[in-house]
Amino acid sequence: MRVLRAARELLTRERGPVLEDFPDDAPGGPAEDDEAWACPLPLPVPASPATGEEAFARQLLAEVGR
């Protein structure tokens, strides 16, 4: 509720834009530096590098959508 009150007070200012720090930190504390991020999408494993005709065929199939 304090956040909403502080935001409402910013709207009552005569001049703007207003950039003001909120005195409290976000709940949960600071983020861990060793915390790993992960992609939420299941991406396919990239194929081994191909040369010549194989590479061209893969690119063509990927572009056309099979």
ROLUM-585220 format. One record per residue: residue in three letters; x, y, z of N, C-alpha, C in turn. Coordinates in nm, 3 decimals. Layout:
N
+------+---------+---------+---------+---------+---------+---------+---------+---------+---------+
| rest |     n_u |     n_v |     n_w |    ca_u |    ca_v |    ca_w |     c_u |     c_v |     c_w |
+------+---------+---------+---------+---------+---------+---------+---------+---------+---------+
|  Ala |       X |       Y |       Z |       X |       Y |       Z |       X |       Y |       Z |
...
+------+---------+---------+---------+---------+---------+---------+---------+---------+---------+
***
This chain:
66
+------+---------+---------+---------+---------+---------+---------+---------+---------+---------+
| rest |     n_u |     n_v |     n_w |    ca_u |    ca_v |    ca_w |     c_u |     c_v |     c_w |
+------+---------+---------+---------+---------+---------+---------+---------+---------+---------+
|  Met |   0.082 |  -0.119 |   0.000 |   0.000 |   0.000 |   0.000 |   0.087 |   0.126 |   0.000 |
|  Arg |   0.204 |   0.115 |   0.063 |   0.293 |   0.231 |   0.067 |   0.343 |   0.268 |  -0.072 |
|  Val |   0.361 |   0.167 |  -0.155 |   0.409 |   0.192 |  -0.291 |   0.303 |   0.269 |  -0.370 |
|  Leu |   0.178 |   0.230 |  -0.355 |   0.070 |   0.299 |  -0.426 |   0.055 |   0.443 |  -0.378 |
|  Arg |   0.069 |   0.463 |  -0.249 |   0.061 |   0.601 |  -0.197 |   0.175 |   0.686 |  -0.251 |
|  Ala |   0.294 |   0.630 |  -0.254 |   0.409 |   0.705 |  -0.306 |   0.391 |   0.735 |  -0.454 |
|  Ala |   0.337 |   0.640 |  -0.530 |   0.312 |   0.664 |  -0.672 |   0.207 |   0.772 |  -0.692 |
|  Arg |   0.103 |   0.769 |  -0.610 |  -0.001 |   0.871 |  -0.621 |   0.054 |   1.009 |  -0.589 |
|  Glu |   0.144 |   1.017 |  -0.492 |   0.204 |   1.146 |  -0.458 |   0.287 |   1.200 |  -0.574 |
|  Leu |   0.350 |   1.111 |  -0.650 |   0.426 |   1.158 |  -0.766 |   0.336 |   1.221 |  -0.871 |
|  Leu |   0.213 |   1.172 |  -0.881 |   0.120 |   1.227 |  -0.980 |   0.069 |   1.366 |  -0.942 |
|  Thr |   0.081 |   1.402 |  -0.817 |   0.032 |   1.533 |  -0.773 |   0.136 |   1.643 |  -0.791 |
|  Arg |   0.255 |   1.609 |  -0.835 |   0.361 |   1.709 |  -0.854 |   0.322 |   1.805 |  -0.965 |
|  Glu |   0.358 |   1.930 |  -0.948 |   0.325 |   2.033 |  -1.047 |   0.411 |   2.020 |  -1.173 |
|  Arg |   0.536 |   1.982 |  -1.157 |   0.626 |   1.971 |  -1.271 |   0.679 |   1.829 |  -1.282 |
|  Gly |   0.711 |   1.791 |  -1.402 |   0.763 |   1.656 |  -1.422 |   0.851 |   1.652 |  -1.543 |
|  Pro |   0.904 |   1.546 |  -1.578 |   0.892 |   1.416 |  -1.514 |   0.968 |   1.410 |  -1.382 |
|  Val |   0.923 |   1.323 |  -1.296 |   0.982 |   1.310 |  -1.163 |   1.048 |   1.173 |  -1.153 |
|  Leu |   1.172 |   1.174 |  -1.110 |   1.245 |   1.050 |  -1.086 |   1.286 |   1.051 |  -0.939 |
|  Glu |   1.228 |   0.964 |  -0.862 |   1.252 |   0.963 |  -0.719 |   1.266 |   0.819 |  -0.671 |
|  Asp |   1.362 |   0.794 |  -0.584 |   1.383 |   0.660 |  -0.530 |   1.283 |   0.629 |  -0.421 |
|  Phe |   1.235 |   0.504 |  -0.421 |   1.149 |   0.457 |  -0.312 |   1.243 |   0.410 |  -0.201 |
|  Pro |   1.216 |   0.445 |  -0.077 |   1.312 |   0.416 |   0.030 |   1.329 |   0.268 |   0.064 |
|  Asp |   1.234 |   0.183 |   0.030 |   1.243 |   0.041 |   0.067 |   1.300 |  -0.040 |  -0.048 |
|  Asp |   1.367 |  -0.150 |  -0.013 |   1.417 |  -0.244 |  -0.114 |   1.308 |  -0.344 |  -0.147 |
|  Ala |   1.321 |  -0.406 |  -0.263 |   1.226 |  -0.509 |  -0.304 |   1.235 |  -0.629 |  -0.210 |
|  Pro |   1.124 |  -0.697 |  -0.185 |   1.130 |  -0.814 |  -0.097 |   1.211 |  -0.927 |  -0.159 |
|  Gly |   1.271 |  -1.007 |  -0.076 |   1.348 |  -1.121 |  -0.125 |   1.497 |  -1.097 |  -0.122 |
|  Gly |   1.541 |  -0.977 |  -0.096 |   1.683 |  -0.949 |  -0.088 |   1.748 |  -0.941 |  -0.224 |
|  Pro |   1.877 |  -0.916 |  -0.223 |   1.949 |  -0.905 |  -0.351 |   1.960 |  -1.039 |  -0.420 |
|  Ala |   1.967 |  -1.034 |  -0.551 |   1.979 |  -1.158 |  -0.630 |   2.119 |  -1.216 |  -0.613 |
|  Glu |   2.127 |  -1.345 |  -0.614 |   2.256 |  -1.413 |  -0.602 |   2.332 |  -1.399 |  -0.734 |
|  Asp |   2.461 |  -1.372 |  -0.724 |   2.543 |  -1.359 |  -0.845 |   2.562 |  -1.493 |  -0.915 |
|  Asp |   2.562 |  -1.602 |  -0.838 |   2.585 |  -1.732 |  -0.898 |   2.456 |  -1.799 |  -0.945 |
|  Glu |   2.346 |  -1.728 |  -0.936 |   2.218 |  -1.783 |  -0.980 |   2.217 |  -1.794 |  -1.132 |
|  Ala |   2.191 |  -1.912 |  -1.182 |   2.195 |  -1.934 |  -1.327 |   2.059 |  -1.904 |  -1.388 |
|  Trp |   2.061 |  -1.844 |  -1.505 |   1.939 |  -1.819 |  -1.580 |   1.923 |  -1.930 |  -1.681 |
|  Ala |   1.801 |  -1.966 |  -1.710 |   1.774 |  -2.072 |  -1.807 |   1.665 |  -2.026 |  -1.902 |
|  Cys |   1.675 |  -2.068 |  -2.025 |   1.574 |  -2.035 |  -2.125 |   1.452 |  -2.124 |  -2.102 |
|  Pro |   1.332 |  -2.066 |  -2.094 |   1.213 |  -2.146 |  -2.069 |   1.163 |  -2.222 |  -2.192 |
|  Leu |   1.220 |  -2.196 |  -2.307 |   1.175 |  -2.261 |  -2.430 |   1.259 |  -2.385 |  -2.458 |
|  Pro |   1.196 |  -2.494 |  -2.497 |   1.274 |  -2.613 |  -2.533 |   1.329 |  -2.600 |  -2.675 |
|  Leu |   1.450 |  -2.552 |  -2.687 |   1.512 |  -2.530 |  -2.817 |   1.579 |  -2.658 |  -2.865 |
|  Pro |   1.576 |  -2.683 |  -2.997 |   1.641 |  -2.803 |  -3.049 |   1.793 |  -2.792 |  -3.039 |
|  Val |   1.858 |  -2.904 |  -3.027 |   2.004 |  -2.907 |  -3.023 |   2.055 |  -2.876 |  -3.163 |
|  Pro |   2.150 |  -2.782 |  -3.174 |   2.200 |  -2.749 |  -3.308 |   2.269 |  -2.869 |  -3.371 |
|  Ala |   2.251 |  -2.881 |  -3.501 |   2.311 |  -2.992 |  -3.576 |   2.461 |  -2.969 |  -3.588 |
|  Ser |   2.532 |  -3.075 |  -3.612 |   2.676 |  -3.064 |  -3.631 |   2.704 |  -2.983 |  -3.757 |
|  Pro |   2.814 |  -2.910 |  -3.757 |   2.843 |  -2.828 |  -3.874 |   2.860 |  -2.913 |  -3.999 |
|  Ala |   2.792 |  -2.873 |  -4.104 |   2.800 |  -2.946 |  -4.231 |   2.866 |  -2.857 |  -4.335 |
|  Thr |   2.912 |  -2.918 |  -4.439 |   2.977 |  -2.842 |  -4.545 |   2.910 |  -2.872 |  -4.678 |
|  Gly |   2.923 |  -2.780 |  -4.768 |   2.877 |  -2.801 |  -4.905 |   2.728 |  -2.825 |  -4.919 |
|  Glu |   2.694 |  -2.935 |  -4.986 |   2.556 |  -2.965 |  -5.020 |   2.469 |  -2.991 |  -4.896 |
|  Glu |   2.526 |  -3.054 |  -4.793 |   2.448 |  -3.081 |  -4.671 |   2.403 |  -2.951 |  -4.605 |
|  Ala |   2.495 |  -2.856 |  -4.596 |   2.461 |  -2.727 |  -4.535 |   2.354 |  -2.656 |  -4.616 |
|  Phe |   2.368 |  -2.658 |  -4.748 |   2.270 |  -2.593 |  -4.833 |   2.134 |  -2.659 |  -4.818 |
|  Ala |   2.130 |  -2.792 |  -4.814 |   2.003 |  -2.865 |  -4.800 |   1.937 |  -2.832 |  -4.666 |
|  Arg |   2.015 |  -2.826 |  -4.560 |   1.958 |  -2.792 |  -4.428 |   1.901 |  -2.651 |  -4.427 |
|  Gln |   1.975 |  -2.558 |  -4.483 |   1.928 |  -2.420 |  -4.486 |   1.801 |  -2.408 |  -4.570 |
|  Leu |   1.796 |  -2.479 |  -4.681 |   1.679 |  -2.475 |  -4.767 |   1.557 |  -2.533 |  -4.695 |
|  Leu |   1.574 |  -2.647 |  -4.630 |   1.463 |  -2.708 |  -4.557 |   1.417 |  -2.621 |  -4.441 |
|  Ala |   1.511 |  -2.555 |  -4.374 |   1.474 |  -2.467 |  -4.264 |   1.396 |  -2.347 |  -4.315 |
|  Glu |   1.435 |  -2.294 |  -4.432 |   1.367 |  -2.177 |  -4.487 |   1.229 |  -2.211 |  -4.539 |
|  Val |   1.215 |  -2.323 |  -4.605 |   1.088 |  -2.362 |  -4.664 |   0.992 |  -2.413 |  -4.558 |
|  Gly |   1.044 |  -2.460 |  -4.448 |   0.958 |  -2.508 |  -4.341 |   0.922 |  -2.654 |  -4.355 |
|  Arg |   0.994 |  -2.725 |  -4.436 |   0.974 |  -2.868 |  -4.461 |   0.838 |  -2.891 |  -4.508 |
+------+---------+---------+---------+---------+---------+---------+---------+---------+---------+
***
